[in-house]
Amino acid sequence: MEATGENAGEREDGRRACFVAWCGEAARGVVAYFSDWGPKNGIKMALAGTLALYFALWMRLDEPTWAVTTAFVLSTPKFVGAILEKTVFRIFGALLGAVTGYTITGGLEQNPVLFLGAAGGFVALTTALYGGAFAPYFFRQWGYTATIVAAQGMADPEFSWKVGLARCEEICLGIVVATAVTMVVWPRYARVEFAEGARSTLGKLRDFLKKRAEGFLSGEGKAGPGVFLATGGSLEKLRKLIRVASFESREFRRMRGEIDAIVSQLGVLIGSVSGLSQSLPSESILRKYIEEPVAALHQNLIEAFDLLADKKSKLEERGEALGRVGEALERYAASLKKFRLDGGGDELSPEESLSHAGYSLAIREIYGSLQRLSELLETLDRSQGQGMPAIGLRAPTIPSKGWIRSGIRGGIAVASGLLILNWFHPPGGEMIVIGTYLFTAFTLESADRRGDLGVFGDLFRLTVALLCFFVFLLFWSPFMANYAVFNTMLAGALFLVGYFLEKGLLGSFQSLFCLLLVVNLVGINAQRPVPFEEIAGAVFGIFLALVLSATIRRLLWPILPQNQFRQKVLHLIDFLEKAAVEKSLAGSAKEKAEFVLSVSEAHSLVGVLGKEVLGEKEVRNLGAYIRHLGEIGWYLTSFPWGALDGLPVGLREEIGGKIAGLHESLLARLSGQRRGILSGETLGAAGSGCGGSEFLSWAQEVRQKVRGAQLGVPETVAAVGALHHAYGMAKEAEFSGLAPGGIDWRDVFSDKIL
């Protein structure tokens, strides 16, 4: 009996220990889940929407729908500074929009031509100014509010001012609630997230450097677009974040120069790490001289990357790590000097000599960028206070052609919706006008880069979603009479939207669709029996807006990623032509970062085209072509022109003349590619024979002359490194990396939109 009692006690202790362990694991899981910004953003949006509805009902305002709508829209910007800037502009935009909408409706509604022309023209103007103005949110809110007042006030034009007044009251309430939630509940600051994003990019580069370092010593180094693909997108995100961060605080704007410099240095690092494609052959005579110092150099560089990527590291620690890198570079240079004194250079093949010189230049460029980044990140970290958020204004600019076209499309959308609403009186009311305007006017800033691609496919999918929403309302509207049930439904819907937005699973078009669904959900008064016609009318209004918007977007200046990709490729060619002519671009951190960003954007567009337009072979060929342009860009922007200054005059002129001829061949090749893109020709798989092997033979002769000039080791390495970059350009100019069939530009740029 006593043993049995002991066993029972042990089992009880075991169950208790298992329960405690399970509770601990569950708690860690909950903490990990809510440490992610997806759930946090969902909670913030749900809280802002439900609080806005609660206060609107408590204050007995006429239009609770618009308070929730405002809270929804203002919860979209992630950072405190952005919402404050958006808040002020929305208030003034709403006030002027109400006055403008009342003026157009009350004064011109009896004259259809003037009324539609004024409404459409005004929306076209404000939409275009949104894309190029000094106060973008002001113009967007101005046009949006005027559209709502015009659509809702058509039934009684003389009293359309009531609509504007109710709209302003609800907007102000939504603004107050959304601002309070955003600033109090998990506030986000762009400066902090910018620093985190920069360090995350450094962490990715560290991983690539480690792989390239292992490949160099193992003799299996190889080139590839992996660095551009994996880190160029991070650079693009940082650029987008800066546009928002510029509104965060005076302190942030004061540091804008340092922040831009961080992005530029990251671009230099991306190009330099991407250029580390060399390898040290196992049978190389150079290996016994440099293997040990190079291994130590790689290890010290990786440690420096680790410290720079760690936000807890101190400037002194980073300085010590970079000091060790400098010492390792000195030991590496000493080993090269010993190698040369021993006469080992005579036994190196031309390819290996040029390759190793290119490796040395890339390593030194990485070291210099890390030194600069350490100082810049320290400046960013020293800014302890966030500063008082301040309103930021862009300098007035003329809207781009794309935004002018978007404005015209938005104006036509509003005029068409008002025409249908006023003369045909379909179910759905003002939702037709508002939905058509939102779905049409702002597709130029589509986050997923699809633009109008697949517009009718989206129409079909969203129609299916509308039918599901319709069935849901039919069955659940009686339960929505209970405030607890209704608030739970609203909070759940807003949570999902906020979560998906943060995760990037909703584009701008889909988020606007969700906005209209929320408007209809809040607009249904379930405190009384809800007739079938009311639910059907609300859903039909969104459906008709989708159909009308899809038609306008398809027929009038469709925004397609095919066209954006063509513009991006032509931009890359323009840059390469400029870099081949202007020596000042070589060594420019800003230009390197801009080029890396353009290459990343082009790769992203290839991904979009691969999903809906092109086949696997075309996508592979386009990826190879963008990699080809990226490699040329790295050679051009990293070319060490200064290395030629220390050479004898005759040798300097000989090398300069050969490189000038190479640039002329490259310019001719790029010019031919431009003509092919514009005319729709096929870029073949065969190379053009621009002289890679011939250049190598010449480089071997020049290398002997450089060695005979009795230069120091750094000067010799730099001069031979210049030959390496020129040889790389010569090989890339031949470009034979395409699969059979090449690239049919007519197929890539075809007007495929469904």
DRENGURO-559392 format. One line per field, with one value per residue (C-alpha): chain; x negated, y negated, z negated. Coordinates in steps of 0.2 Angstrom, whole numbers. Example, Ala and Ser with C-alpha at 12.3 -4.5 7.8 and 13.67 -1.06 7.14 Angstrom:
BEGIN
chaine = [A:A]
xx = [-62:-68]
yy = [22:5]
zz = [-39:-36]
***
This chain:
BEGIN
chaine = [A:A:A:A:A:A:A:A:A:A:A:A:A:A:A:A:A:A:A:A:A:A:A:A:A:A:A:A:A:A:A:A:A:A:A:A:A:A:A:A:A:A:A:A:A:A:A:A:A:A:A:A:A:A:A:A:A:A:A:A:A:A:A:A:A:A:A:A:A:A:A:A:A:A:A:A:A:A:A:A:A:A:A:A:A:A:A:A:A:A:A:A:A:A:A:A:A:A:A:A:A:A:A:A:A:A:A:A:A:A:A:A:A:A:A:A:A:A:A:A:A:A:A:A:A:A:A:A:A:A:A:A:A:A:A:A:A:A:A:A:A:A:A:A:A:A:A:A:A:A:A:A:A:A:A:A:A:A:A:A:A:A:A:A:A:A:A:A:A:A:A:A:A:A:A:A:A:A:A:A:A:A:A:A:A:A:A:A:A:A:A:A:A:A:A:A:A:A:A:A:A:A:A:A:A:A:A:A:A:A:A:A:A:A:A:A:A:A:A:A:A:A:A:A:A:A:A:A:A:A:A:A:A:A:A:A:A:A:A:A:A:A:A:A:A:A:A:A:A:A:A:A:A:A:A:A:A:A:A:A:A:A:A:A:A:A:A:A:A:A:A:A:A:A:A:A:A:A:A:A:A:A:A:A:A:A:A:A:A:A:A:A:A:A:A:A:A:A:A:A:A:A:A:A:A:A:A:A:A:A:A:A:A:A:A:A:A:A:A:A:A:A:A:A:A:A:A:A:A:A:A:A:A:A:A:A:A:A:A:A:A:A:A:A:A:A:A:A:A:A:A:A:A:A:A:A:A:A:A:A:A:A:A:A:A:A:A:A:A:A:A:A:A:A:A:A:A:A:A:A:A:A:A:A:A:A:A:A:A:A:A:A:A:A:A:A:A:A:A:A:A:A:A:A:A:A:A:A:A:A:A:A:A:A:A:A:A:A:A:A:A:A:A:A:A:A:A:A:A:A:A:A:A:A:A:A:A:A:A:A:A:A:A:A:A:A:A:A:A:A:A:A:A:A:A:A:A:A:A:A:A:A:A:A:A:A:A:A:A:A:A:A:A:A:A:A:A:A:A:A:A:A:A:A:A:A:A:A:A:A:A:A:A:A:A:A:A:A:A:A:A:A:A:A:A:A:A:A:A:A:A:A:A:A:A:A:A:A:A:A:A:A:A:A:A:A:A:A:A:A:A:A:A:A:A:A:A:A:A:A:A:A:A:A:A:A:A:A:A:A:A:A:A:A:A:A:A:A:A:A:A:A:A:A:A:A:A:A:A:A:A:A:A:A:A:A:A:A:A:A:A:A:A:A:A:A:A:A:A:A:A:A:A:A:A:A:A:A:A:A:A:A:A:A:A:A:A:A:A:A:A:A:A:A:A:A:A:A:A:A:A:A:A:A:A:A:A:A:A:A:A:A:A:A:A:A:A:A:A:A:A:A:A:A:A:A:A:A:A:A:A:A:A:A:A:A:A:A:A:A:A:A:A:A:A:A:A:A:A:A:A:A:A:A:A:A:A:A:A:A:A:A:A:A:A:A:A:A:A:A:A:A:A:A:A:A:A:A:A:A:A:A:A:A:A:A:A:A:A:A:A:A:A:A:A:A:A:A:A:A:A:A:A:A:A:A:A:A:A:A:A:A:A:A:A:A:A:A:A:A:A:A:A:A:A:A:A:A:A:A:A:A:A:A]
xx = [0:-14:-23:-6:-4:-22:-18:-3:-12:-25:-12:-4:-21:-24:-7:-10:-27:-19:-6:-18:-29:-14:-9:-26:-27:-10:-15:-31:-20:-8:-23:-31:-15:-11:-29:-25:-18:-5:6:2:7:24:27:24:35:49:48:48:64:74:70:74:91:94:91:101:116:114:113:128:120:129:116:107:101:89:81:76:70:59:52:49:40:29:24:16:0:-12:-21:-16:-23:-13:4:1:-3:11:23:21:22:38:46:43:46:63:68:64:71:88:88:83:96:110:105:105:121:131:126:124:135:149:137:131:117:109:112:104:90:86:87:76:64:62:58:46:37:36:30:16:11:10:-4:-15:-9:-17:-2:4:16:25:29:34:46:52:57:64:75:82:86:96:105:110:116:126:132:140:157:158:145:150:147:131:122:130:120:104:107:110:95:84:91:88:71:65:71:62:46:46:49:36:23:25:24:9:-1:4:5:-12:-18:-29:-43:-51:-68:-69:-62:-74:-89:-82:-80:-97:-104:-94:-101:-118:-114:-109:-125:-135:-127:-131:-149:-151:-146:-157:-172:-170:-168:-184:-195:-187:-190:-171:-167:-154:-144:-125:-111:-107:-114:-104:-88:-90:-95:-90:-72:-78:-85:-69:-59:-71:-69:-50:-52:-62:-47:-36:-50:-53:-37:-41:-51:-62:-76:-74:-73:-89:-97:-91:-109:-116:-101:-103:-121:-117:-106:-120:-133:-122:-120:-139:-140:-127:-137:-154:-148:-140:-156:-165:-163:-181:-189:-207:-211:-217:-232:-237:-254:-246:-237:-252:-255:-238:-227:-230:-229:-213:-205:-208:-203:-186:-183:-187:-175:-161:-163:-163:-146:-139:-143:-136:-120:-118:-109:-116:-134:-144:-155:-171:-167:-164:-179:-190:-182:-186:-203:-206:-200:-213:-227:-221:-222:-239:-245:-236:-246:-262:-259:-256:-272:-282:-273:-279:-297:-298:-294:-277:-268:-277:-268:-250:-238:-231:-213:-219:-229:-215:-202:-213:-215:-196:-194:-206:-197:-180:-187:-194:-178:-168:-180:-179:-160:-159:-170:-158:-142:-149:-150:-133:-124:-131:-125:-108:-108:-113:-97:-88:-72:-60:-57:-40:-31:-30:-20:-30:-27:-34:-41:-28:-31:-21:-12:-20:-11:-6:3:11:18:24:33:42:47:53:63:71:75:84:93:99:105:115:122:128:134:144:152:154:156:149:148:133:134:119:108:107:99:87:82:79:68:58:55:50:40:26:20:4:-3:2:-10:-10:-16:-2:7:21:14:28:41:55:48:49:67:72:63:70:88:87:81:96:108:101:103:121:125:116:127:143:140:131:140:153:139:131:145:135:121:109:111:110:94:86:89:83:67:64:65:54:41:40:38:25:15:16:10:-5:-10:-8:6:17:13:20:35:40:38:50:62:61:65:81:86:83:93:108:107:107:121:133:145:149:159:174:178:166:175:168:168:156:143:144:143:127:119:125:117:100:102:107:92:81:88:87:70:63:70:62:45:45:50:41:22:20:6:-3:-19:-25:-26:-34:-47:-51:-54:-65:-76:-77:-82:-96:-102:-102:-112:-125:-128:-130:-142:-152:-155:-156:-170:-163:-150:-163:-165:-149:-140:-124:-124:-128:-114:-102:-108:-106:-88:-84:-90:-80:-64:-67:-69:-53:-44:-50:-42:-25:-26:-31:-15:-3:-11:-26:-32:-46:-59:-55:-56:-73:-79:-73:-82:-98:-97:-94:-109:-119:-115:-118:-136:-140:-134:-145:-160:-157:-152:-167:-180:-196:-200:-212:-223:-229:-236:-251:-256:-269:-261:-263:-256:-242:-237:-238:-226:-215:-214:-209:-196:-189:-187:-179:-167:-163:-159:-148:-139:-135:-129:-118:-111:-107:-98:-88:-83:-77:-67:-58:-55:-50:-64:-71:-86:-96:-104:-121:-134:-141:-159:-165:-182:-183:-197:-206:-206:-213:-228:-231:-229:-242:-255:-249:-251:-269:-272:-263:-274:-289:-284:-291:-275:-271:-259:-243:-246:-250:-235:-224:-230:-228:-211:-207:-211:-200:-185:-188:-190:-173:-165:-172:-165:-148:-147:-148:-132:-127:-117:-100:-92:-87:-75:-81:-69:-55:-52:-35:-29:-36:-27:-11:5:10:22:35]
yy = [0:-12:-8:-11:-28:-33:-28:-38:-53:-51:-50:-66:-75:-70:-76:-92:-94:-90:-103:-117:-113:-114:-130:-137:-131:-139:-155:-156:-153:-167:-179:-174:-176:-193:-199:-198:-214:-205:-201:-218:-228:-217:-221:-240:-241:-231:-242:-258:-253:-247:-262:-273:-265:-265:-283:-287:-278:-286:-303:-299:-305:-303:-293:-280:-272:-286:-286:-267:-271:-285:-274:-260:-271:-280:-263:-259:-270:-260:-274:-288:-302:-296:-296:-313:-320:-311:-317:-336:-334:-324:-336:-351:-340:-335:-352:-359:-343:-346:-364:-359:-344:-355:-369:-357:-348:-363:-374:-363:-347:-354:-355:-337:-342:-355:-344:-329:-339:-349:-333:-323:-337:-341:-323:-321:-337:-331:-313:-320:-332:-318:-310:-325:-338:-345:-339:-322:-316:-333:-332:-314:-318:-333:-323:-309:-319:-330:-313:-307:-323:-324:-306:-307:-325:-322:-317:-334:-346:-361:-351:-342:-353:-341:-327:-337:-342:-324:-318:-331:-326:-308:-310:-321:-307:-294:-304:-306:-288:-281:-294:-289:-270:-272:-282:-273:-254:-247:-264:-262:-273:-273:-278:-262:-251:-259:-254:-236:-235:-241:-228:-214:-218:-217:-200:-193:-200:-192:-175:-178:-183:-168:-157:-167:-165:-147:-145:-155:-144:-128:-133:-132:-151:-156:-171:-172:-185:-178:-193:-205:-195:-192:-209:-221:-219:-224:-240:-244:-242:-254:-267:-266:-267:-283:-291:-288:-292:-309:-314:-307:-320:-335:-324:-311:-324:-332:-315:-312:-314:-300:-289:-291:-287:-271:-265:-270:-261:-245:-246:-247:-231:-222:-225:-221:-204:-200:-203:-190:-176:-171:-155:-150:-134:-120:-118:-136:-141:-156:-145:-142:-160:-167:-153:-156:-176:-175:-163:-175:-190:-181:-177:-194:-201:-190:-195:-213:-210:-201:-216:-228:-218:-217:-233:-230:-231:-247:-258:-252:-234:-238:-248:-234:-221:-233:-236:-217:-217:-230:-220:-205:-215:-220:-202:-198:-212:-206:-188:-195:-205:-189:-179:-192:-193:-174:-176:-167:-179:-172:-155:-162:-161:-177:-171:-168:-184:-195:-185:-187:-206:-208:-198:-210:-226:-219:-214:-232:-240:-229:-235:-253:-252:-243:-257:-270:-261:-259:-277:-281:-268:-275:-292:-285:-275:-291:-299:-293:-304:-302:-321:-329:-323:-337:-339:-337:-345:-339:-352:-357:-347:-344:-328:-314:-308:-292:-302:-314:-298:-291:-307:-307:-289:-294:-308:-298:-284:-297:-305:-288:-283:-299:-297:-279:-284:-299:-292:-274:-273:-256:-248:-252:-270:-281:-265:-264:-281:-279:-261:-265:-280:-270:-255:-266:-281:-274:-258:-267:-264:-246:-238:-221:-229:-221:-237:-233:-215:-202:-215:-204:-189:-200:-204:-186:-182:-197:-193:-176:-185:-196:-182:-174:-191:-192:-174:-178:-194:-185:-172:-182:-199:-194:-190:-206:-215:-209:-223:-210:-199:-214:-221:-204:-202:-220:-217:-200:-207:-222:-211:-200:-215:-223:-206:-203:-221:-219:-203:-210:-198:-212:-224:-241:-235:-221:-233:-245:-231:-226:-244:-244:-228:-235:-251:-240:-229:-244:-253:-239:-243:-226:-234:-232:-218:-220:-217:-207:-222:-232:-218:-214:-233:-235:-220:-225:-243:-236:-223:-237:-248:-233:-230:-249:-251:-235:-242:-259:-252:-240:-252:-268:-268:-251:-251:-234:-227:-223:-242:-245:-231:-239:-256:-248:-239:-254:-264:-251:-253:-272:-270:-258:-270:-284:-275:-269:-287:-297:-291:-301:-287:-274:-274:-284:-275:-284:-278:-260:-260:-267:-254:-239:-245:-246:-228:-222:-231:-223:-206:-209:-213:-197:-188:-196:-193:-175:-172:-178:-182:-172:-154:-146:-148:-166:-170:-161:-171:-187:-183:-179:-195:-206:-197:-201:-220:-219:-212:-225:-239:-232:-232:-250:-257:-249:-252:-259:-273:-280:-264:-270:-286:-279:-270:-276:-288:-276:-261:-272:-278:-260:-253:-269:-267:-248:-251:-266:-254:-241:-254:-258:-240:-239:-255:-248:-232:-241:-252:-237:-230:-246:-246:-228:-232:-246:-237:-221:-210:-194:-195:-179:-166:-167:-180:-194:-190:-206:-200:-192:-179:-192:-204:-191:-189:-207:-208:-195:-207:-222:-213:-209:-228:-233:-221:-228:-246:-242:-247:-243:-229:-239:-249:-233:-224:-239:-241:-222:-224:-237:-224:-211:-223:-227:-208:-205:-219:-210:-193:-200:-210:-193:-188:-170:-166:-163:-147:-143:-154:-170:-183:-188:-206:-206:-192:-200:-217:-210:-218:-203:-209:-196]
zz = [0:-4:13:21:13:18:36:36:29:43:56:49:49:67:72:63:72:89:86:81:96:107:100:102:120:123:115:126:141:137:134:150:160:153:155:174:181:191:175:167:183:184:165:168:183:174:159:169:179:164:153:167:169:151:149:165:158:140:148:159:174:191:200:189:205:210:192:195:212:207:193:206:218:204:197:213:211:199:191:178:189:204:196:188:205:213:199:202:221:220:209:220:236:228:225:242:250:241:247:265:266:260:272:287:282:276:291:306:303:313:328:332:343:332:316:323:331:315:304:315:319:301:296:311:304:286:291:302:289:276:286:288:275:259:248:256:243:243:261:260:246:255:270:260:249:263:272:257:255:273:274:258:261:278:271:263:270:259:243:248:235:222:230:229:211:206:216:207:190:192:200:185:173:183:184:165:161:174:169:151:154:166:153:138:143:149:157:171:176:193:187:176:190:203:192:189:208:212:199:206:223:216:209:226:233:220:225:243:239:229:243:256:244:242:261:264:253:258:277:281:281:294:300:298:295:278:268:279:277:259:253:267:261:243:251:259:243:235:248:246:227:229:239:224:211:218:210:193:184:185:179:192:206:199:201:219:226:215:218:237:235:226:240:252:243:242:261:262:251:261:277:269:261:277:286:275:287:288:282:277:287:276:287:287:282:274:261:250:248:245:239:220:221:232:220:206:216:220:202:196:209:204:186:191:200:185:174:186:188:169:162:145:151:146:157:148:151:170:170:163:175:190:183:184:202:206:198:208:224:220:217:233:242:235:241:259:258:253:267:279:272:274:292:291:302:317:314:313:328:334:329:311:310:315:305:289:292:294:277:269:275:269:252:249:255:242:229:233:233:216:209:215:210:192:190:199:188:172:177:180:163:153:158:142:142:156:157:159:174:187:203:219:235:252:264:277:293:309:309:319:335:326:313:325:334:317:314:330:327:310:317:330:317:305:320:326:309:306:324:320:302:308:324:321:302:299:282:272:272:269:267:286:287:272:277:295:290:277:289:304:298:288:296:301:284:283:270:279:295:305:309:321:325:323:320:326:316:301:305:306:289:280:287:279:263:264:266:251:242:248:241:225:222:227:213:200:201:187:175:179:169:153:151:144:159:171:163:163:181:185:174:182:200:196:187:202:214:203:202:220:224:213:221:238:243:248:262:263:274:262:247:255:258:240:235:245:237:220:225:230:214:203:214:211:196:189:175:186:199:213:230:244:255:244:243:262:266:255:263:281:279:276:290:302:296:300:317:322:315:324:340:338:333:348:361:355:353:344:331:335:327:345:348:331:335:352:344:330:343:354:338:334:352:350:334:341:356:345:334:349:354:337:326:311:309:304:285:282:268:272:290:285:273:286:299:286:283:301:304:289:296:313:305:295:311:319:305:308:327:323:313:326:343:347:347:338:352:354:336:335:350:343:326:335:345:329:321:337:335:316:319:332:320:306:316:323:306:297:310:301:313:300:301:318:312:305:321:333:346:361:351:345:362:369:355:357:375:374:361:372:386:375:369:387:391:376:381:398:390:378:392:402:387:385:403:401:386:394:411:403:410:403:392:398:387:397:391:402:400:392:389:371:377:387:372:361:372:372:353:351:360:351:334:338:341:325:315:324:319:301:292:274:270:268:284:294:287:291:309:312:304:317:330:321:322:340:344:335:345:361:356:351:368:377:367:372:356:364:368:386:393:384:378:389:384:393:382:366:369:377:371:360:346:342]
***
